[in-house]
């Protein structure tokens, strides 16, 4: 009961003290000497940027007024058992004996100076025990939240990095003027869906949805299939784990977008937690948040597909025609594409070395001003990124034959007596409420992405 009560609640005072001690060791005040060393390493100086850099060097994690709010928001994306474990860990480090057992130092942890806590963390990072190494990585992840995941212009570290976020007021104004497909018209509403009769004492009964074809995943694979089928006259149920959000409802901030758009809210790692994996888990899939660079399949690659994999059409005119259709539908262009500083260096280097180079094309409508672009890896608010929202999904929605079940996770592929796929058992969630859904159709297309497809199969 105590463990369940800790979920989503505020940290106790001692838990906060432990967190501040660890985060201040990872994101530390470098002192005057460290600040001056950081300044000396810069190749260019101006009073304003130097002032921001010194402030950055002297700013520990606990200096953020909303530090605990940031940690709580991140912790809320963890699974329930992981949240319980995290609270138990903080409580242990807040005691004399528990801290001694985990760190070799008598506790509480927050009574030690930052340099001592840094030594403890270094021992965790290099521990021969995987569980201890993973413990250190969890706190390192939380420290990175402070550095990069502030709320847009409110993050003071952005100025020290020389990064100017888009003007949110301008973005909101552009959103209000934009014309976009209203996918809300083809959604099966979560609340109405979940509040249907539950079956009494026997417990909630699965709700059934009938269609011609079930498509799992709304990314480039599932969206294109859904468009082709609906345009051919079939009724398609599209299951998407993420949620559809109207352009004006998207946060477009690092913290908000990570929670709303990415697999496991950004807490997605390899089994040993050594590599963070960024994968889309939202309406439109990866096409909603990848960078906009679009490269057509090179001729030698198409020839390889034909030669080594038996895809003869890949090297012929049918493939060329398909690529051209995609180019047109995604509004791929190279006009008006601006290179950032790093890519300008690459371009100059290619010119001096005599290498052939050109600006890579991008998908989406050409922005009318720098503020029109938005943050493409955080959801391009006003739909200028065509992605699937402005192409295949829009085409499917406009047929009137698309049923969108967003916030819906596919759990099992159903089969008939002959072994053929005939539906999907899924779970639809709305906040803390959930309901089993049986979606039946004459066919099933699984396009949930390379990470999740194997689990479903």
Secondary structure, 3 states (H helix, E strand, C coil): CHHHHHCCCCCCHHHHHHHHHHHHHHCCCCHHHHHHHHHHCCCCCCHHHHHHHHHHHCCCHHHCCCHHHHHHHHHCCCCHHHHHHHHHHHHHHCCHHHHHHHHCCCCCHHHCCHHHHHHHHHHHHCCCCHHHHHHHHHHHHHHHHHHHCCCHHHCCHHHHHCCCCCCHHHHHHHHHHCCCCCHHHHECCHHHHHCCCCCHHHCCCCEEEECCEEEECCCHHHHHHHHHHHHCCCCEEEEECCCCCCHHHCCCCHHHHHHHHEHHHHCCECCCCCCECCCECCCCHHHHCCCCECCCCCHHHHHHHHHHHCCHHHHCHHHHHHHHHHHHHCCCECCCCCCCHHHHHHHHHHHHHCCCCCCCCECCCCCCCHHHCCCHHHCCCCCCCCCCCCCHHHHHHHCCCEEEEECEEEEEEEECCCCCEEEEEEEEEECCEEEEEEEECCEEEECCCCCCHHHHC
